[in-house]
Structure formats: structure tokens, C-alpha cells
Amino acid sequence: MTFRVALSADFRKSDGSPAYPMFDLAPLMTEGIEMFYAAPRNGVMQAEDMEEADALILLAPKFNQESIPASGRLKIVARFGVGYDTVDVEACTRAGIAVTIAPDGVRRPVAVSVITFMLALAGQLKIKDNLTRMGVEGWDLRSNHMGVGLTGRTLGQLGIGNIGAEVLRLAGPFGMRFLAHDPFVDPALARELGVELVDIETLFKQSDFLSVSVPLSEKTKGMVNARLLALMKPTAFLINTARGPIVDQKALYDVLKAKKIAGAGLDVFEVEPAPIEEPILHLDNVIVTPHSICFTDECFTGLGDACVRNALAVNQRRLPNAIINRQVTDHPVWRKLVAA
């Protein structure tokens, strides 16, 4: 039986051309693997389209219980990213389907995005861009918008996993103090990064730049709430490149509007696409991007490579990398697959 890989239809443009040409599918073709595209219905992948798929490479659509085919052929959902809140992991585990992510593909690009926000906020880049476009009147106001130097400032990381740790590595030459809150981190890694582990209240109180780098889950939803935001310095900046619902967006708007914190860099929002009437979009102390600040050729090449390698691993009866639901390897389907 020929191994078949399904790709969610958003990997193609409306004219059928590749949406992301840097996503190299040649390794699958070289192995004689068949590929086809499957479109979601109401944003959800459909089981009827997955019946003859052995692997699915998934971009934006959801994959839940109604997406699981009855054929039992599907062995892996390879997320083209690191977030997996769009996948019903428990349903996949019950069905013997591995869920994988691509941490190597996003580690550097997302960390660079955090640094980009930090530098732009510190340098008042948005305001100074506007001043330049105003002509002489704007140029005369430039001294009213002094930036913030990084040397000696405190960079706080909420979470120092794959991406958070890379942010700290990249920020090393800036001469900053590093703080982090992460109850799951290996203390040896913290020492290697030169970061001081603190409780979450201390993180919010002492950080000059605070980056959110935790996955979205029931435990982290709304984690950055009004209480924690109220602890931040009036000169501090919040950066969120993780998931919008981790931050109470209304509470963040309130502290930004009242100038109780200096500003924010946001790539993610509670509702996406963010509606044009969303109040936070109309503040002058916020830099916003449409959940795409890390979209670079480097990022998408890395994500694609990871997904392709995981699909090939399943075809070769090997365990793929970065399995979220490791317990699936005890499922009879997987015990039979890797033992064959």
C-alpha cells in the first residue's frame, strides 16, 4: 500500500500554486510518497478526507474528534508550528495518532521576533517613524521621545523552554539582567543561561521587558491577568509572541491606556484575526503584527523540514521527533508499527 500524506489546503493559494514555496516537499516525492490536499469544513479537517491518509501535515485548521478517520490508517498529525491548541490531542491519543510539533523550526525565528519587539519598543520605533513622516514639525519633536537603553535593564521571561531559552541566548550581548519564571525548567539550564529563577510576582515587578513564552493550555489561559499587570513598572514593556488568550487582553488594554505600563509588542490576540474595532489596536504605545512576525523563509523552511522528516519517520516505521502525546507509543497501533 502506497504511503499517503495529506496536507491541509491552506498550503496552496486559490490558483493552486504553493502558498509557501520554501516548504520543500521534494524529500517526500523522492521516496515515492503520494500527496494530496484536503480542505477543512468550517475550519475543521474532515474525517472523510483523511480515510486514505497515513500522515497529515497541518497548518491552520483544527483537527478534532470529527476529523479522525474510521480507516485507522492515519498515524500522525504533524503540526506546522509549535502550538497545538488547534488539535484535540486526547482524541488523537485514543485513536493511536501521534501529534508532533516542529520546535527546531521556530526556535530561532520566534526568539528573533521577541528581540525585534524589544528593540523596537526600546527605541520608540513606531513613534519615530511617524515623526519622520510629519516633516519639519515631526523632526522638531524627536527629543520628546527618548528611547530606553538596554544595558543594565532587566529582561524577564515567562517560560524558558525552547523559545524562551533562545531569547536569553540572543540577548546575551546586550548586558541585561535576566529573570525568569518557569516551574518546569531544569535548574542547570537556568545556570547555563545566566538567568535568575523567581516567583511570578517578582518577575512582573522587576522586569523592564517581559516576554511571554508559554504554550496555551487550560492552566495558562488568562495567566497574565489584571493582578500581575498591575505589578509592572510604569516604564515596563510586555511582549507576547505565544498565544493571545494567555493574556487578559481587556486588562492589558486598561493598563496601556492609562499609561500604567510603557507599551507592548503583540503578535497574538484573544480573537484572531483581530477585529478592526479592537481597542488595543488603536493605542499609540503598542506595536502589533498579525500573528506573523516570525514568518520568514528561515522559519518556514525549518517548519517544513521538521514535518517532512516526521512523515518520513512514520513511513520508515520509526518514531518521529517532538511527539506531544508520548503515551501514544504504548497504543497497540504504534507498538505494531515500530516493531514491524
C-alpha positions in Angstrom: 0.0 0.0 0.0 1.4 3.4 -1.0 2.1 5.7 1.9 0.0 8.9 1.5 0.5 12.3 3.1 -2.4 14.8 3.3 -1.7 18.5 3.6 -4.2 21.0 4.8 -5.5 23.0 1.9 -4.1 26.3 3.2 -0.7 25.2 2.0 -1.9 26.2 -1.5 -3.1 29.5 -2.9 -6.5 29.8 -4.6 -4.8 29.3 -8.0 -3.2 26.1 -6.9 0.3 27.4 -6.5 2.3 26.8 -3.3 1.5 29.3 -0.6 5.0 28.8 0.8 7.5 27.8 -1.9 10.2 27.4 0.7 8.3 24.4 2.1 10.2 21.7 0.3 8.2 18.6 -0.4 10.9 17.0 -2.6 12.0 14.5 0.0 8.5 13.0 0.1 8.4 12.8 -3.7 11.9 11.2 -3.8 10.6 8.4 -1.6 7.6 7.8 -3.9 5.1 9.1 -1.3 1.8 10.3 -2.7 0.5 13.7 -1.5 -2.9 15.3 -1.7 -4.6 18.4 -0.2 -7.6 18.3 2.0 -9.8 21.3 2.7 -11.4 21.9 6.1 -15.1 22.5 6.6 -15.9 25.4 9.0 -12.2 25.4 9.9 -12.1 21.7 10.9 -10.4 18.9 9.0 -12.9 16.2 7.9 -12.6 12.5 8.6 -13.9 11.6 5.2 -10.9 13.3 3.6 -8.5 11.5 5.9 -9.6 7.9 5.2 -6.7 7.2 2.9 -4.1 9.3 4.6 -1.2 7.8 6.6 0.1 11.3 7.7 -1.3 14.8 7.9 0.7 18.0 7.8 -1.5 20.6 9.4 -1.2 24.4 9.1 -4.1 26.5 10.5 -7.3 24.3 10.5 -8.5 22.4 13.6 -8.2 18.7 14.0 -10.6 17.2 16.5 -12.7 14.1 17.1 -14.7 14.6 14.0 -11.5 14.7 12.0 -10.4 11.1 12.9 -11.0 8.7 10.0 -12.5 5.3 10.6 -9.9 3.5 8.4 -7.3 3.6 11.1 -4.6 4.5 8.6 -3.8 7.9 9.9 -0.7 7.6 12.3 0.5 11.2 12.7 -0.7 14.8 12.7 2.4 16.9 12.1 1.7 20.5 13.2 3.4 23.1 11.0 4.5 25.0 14.1 4.8 24.6 17.9 1.3 25.5 19.0 -1.1 22.5 19.2 -4.1 24.1 20.8 -6.0 23.5 17.5 -5.5 19.8 17.8 -7.6 17.5 20.2 -4.6 15.7 21.5 -6.6 13.3 23.7 -8.8 12.2 20.8 -5.7 11.6 18.8 -4.1 9.5 21.6 -7.2 7.3 21.9 -7.1 6.7 18.2 -3.4 5.9 18.1 -2.4 9.0 16.2 0.8 10.8 17.2 0.7 14.6 17.4 4.1 16.3 16.6 5.3 19.8 16.6 8.3 21.5 15.0 10.3 23.2 17.8 13.6 23.3 15.8 11.9 25.3 13.0 10.6 28.1 15.2 13.2 28.4 18.0 15.4 31.0 16.4 12.8 32.8 14.3 10.4 33.4 17.2 13.3 34.3 19.5 14.4 36.9 16.9 10.9 38.2 16.9 10.9 38.8 20.6 14.2 40.7 20.3 12.7 42.6 17.3 9.8 43.8 19.5 12.2 44.6 22.4 14.5 46.8 20.2 11.5 48.5 18.5 9.9 49.3 21.8 13.1 50.4 23.4 13.9 52.7 20.5 10.4 54.2 20.2 10.5 53.0 16.6 6.8 53.3 15.9 6.6 56.9 17.2 9.8 58.0 15.5 8.7 56.5 12.2 5.5 58.7 12.4 7.6 61.8 13.4 9.8 61.4 10.3 6.8 61.3 8.0 5.5 64.6 9.5 8.3 66.7 8.1 9.9 69.6 10.0 7.1 69.6 12.6 7.8 65.9 13.5 11.6 66.3 13.5 11.3 69.2 16.0 9.5 66.8 18.4 12.1 64.0 18.3 13.7 64.9 21.6 10.4 64.4 23.3 10.5 60.7 22.6 13.7 59.4 24.2 14.3 55.7 23.9 15.5 53.3 26.6 18.9 51.7 26.7 19.2 48.0 27.3 22.4 47.8 29.3 21.6 47.1 32.9 17.9 46.7 32.2 16.0 43.5 33.2 14.6 41.1 30.6 12.0 38.8 32.1 10.9 35.5 30.6 7.7 33.9 31.5 8.7 30.4 30.4 12.2 29.4 29.4 11.5 26.4 27.2 12.5 26.0 23.6 11.9 29.7 22.6 12.3 31.5 25.9 15.8 30.0 26.4 16.8 31.1 22.9 15.6 34.6 23.6 18.0 34.8 26.5 20.9 33.4 24.4 20.3 36.0 21.8 20.0 38.8 24.3 23.3 37.9 26.0 25.4 40.6 24.4 23.1 43.4 25.5 24.4 43.4 29.0 21.0 42.9 30.6 19.9 41.2 33.8 17.9 38.0 33.2 14.9 36.9 35.3 12.5 34.0 34.6 9.6 32.2 36.0 9.2 28.5 34.9 8.3 25.8 37.4 9.3 23.1 35.0 12.8 24.3 34.0 16.0 22.4 34.7 18.0 24.5 37.2 21.1 23.5 35.2 19.7 25.2 32.1 18.9 28.3 34.1 22.5 28.5 35.4 23.8 27.9 31.8 21.7 30.9 30.6 22.7 33.1 33.5 19.1 33.6 34.5 17.7 34.0 38.0 14.6 32.0 38.6 12.0 33.9 40.6 8.3 33.7 41.5 5.8 35.1 39.0 5.1 38.2 41.1 8.8 39.1 41.3 9.0 38.6 37.5 6.3 41.1 36.8 7.5 43.6 39.5 11.1 43.8 38.4 11.2 43.2 34.6 11.7 46.2 32.2 10.9 44.0 29.3 8.7 40.9 29.9 8.3 38.3 27.2 5.5 35.6 27.3 6.8 32.3 26.0 4.5 29.6 27.4 2.1 27.3 25.5 -1.7 27.9 25.7 -3.5 25.4 27.9 -6.3 25.5 30.5 -3.7 26.3 33.1 -2.1 29.2 31.2 -5.3 30.7 29.7 -5.6 34.2 31.3 -2.4 33.7 33.3 -1.3 37.2 32.6 -4.2 38.9 34.4 -5.0 42.3 35.8 -3.3 41.4 39.2 0.0 40.7 37.6 -0.1 43.5 35.1 -0.7 45.9 38.0 2.6 44.8 39.4 4.6 46.0 36.4 6.7 49.2 36.4 5.2 52.2 34.6 8.3 52.1 32.4 8.0 48.4 31.5 7.0 46.7 28.3 5.1 43.5 27.7 5.8 41.3 24.7 3.6 38.4 23.7 4.5 36.1 20.8 3.0 33.0 22.3 -0.8 32.9 22.2 -3.3 35.7 22.7 -5.6 34.1 25.3 -2.6 33.7 27.7 -3.0 37.5 28.4 -6.2 39.1 29.6 -6.5 41.5 26.7 -9.0 43.8 28.3 -6.8 44.1 31.4 -3.8 44.8 29.2 -5.7 47.5 27.3 -6.6 49.2 30.5 -3.0 49.4 31.8 -1.7 50.6 28.4 -4.5 53.2 28.0 -3.8 54.5 31.5 0.0 54.5 30.8 0.5 52.3 33.8 3.0 50.4 31.7 5.0 51.9 28.9 3.9 49.8 26.0 3.6 46.4 24.4 4.6 44.3 21.4 1.8 41.9 20.4 1.9 39.3 17.7 -1.1 37.4 19.0 -4.6 38.2 20.2 -7.6 36.7 22.1 -9.6 36.7 18.8 -7.8 36.2 15.5 -8.0 37.8 13.1 -8.2 40.7 15.5 -11.3 42.8 14.5 -10.6 46.3 13.3 -12.6 47.7 16.2 -10.4 46.0 18.8 -9.5 48.9 21.1 -5.9 47.8 21.7 -5.1 48.3 18.0 -5.8 52.0 18.3 -3.2 52.8 21.1 -0.1 54.6 20.2 2.1 52.7 22.7 1.5 49.3 21.1 3.3 47.7 18.2 1.1 44.9 16.6 1.7 42.3 14.0 -0.9 39.8 12.6 0.4 36.5 14.2 3.2 36.5 11.6 6.2 38.4 13.0 8.3 35.3 12.7 7.2 34.5 9.2 10.5 34.3 7.3 12.0 32.0 4.7 14.1 30.5 7.5 11.1 29.8 9.7 9.0 28.1 7.1 11.9 26.1 5.7 12.6 24.8 9.1 9.0 24.0 9.9 8.5 22.2 6.6 11.7 20.2 7.1 10.6 19.0 10.5 7.2 18.0 9.3 8.6 16.1 6.3 11.1 14.3 8.4 8.4 13.2 10.8 6.2 11.9 8.0 9.2 10.0 6.6 9.9 8.5 10.0 6.4 7.1 10.2 6.8 5.7 6.6 10.0 4.1 7.7 8.4 2.7 10.9 10.4 4.9 13.2 9.2 7.2 16.0 9.0 10.8 14.8 10.5 13.7 16.8 8.8 16.0 19.2 5.7 13.9 19.9 3.4 15.8 22.2 1.4 12.7 23.3 4.2 10.4 24.1 1.8 7.9 25.7 0.5 7.1 22.2 3.6 5.0 21.7 2.0 2.5 24.0 -1.0 2.2 21.8 -1.3 -1.1 20.0 -1.2 0.6 16.7 2.2 2.2 17.4 3.6 -0.9 19.1 2.8 -2.9 16.0 4.1 -0.1 13.7 7.6 0.3 15.2 8.1 -3.4 15.9 7.4 -4.4 12.3 
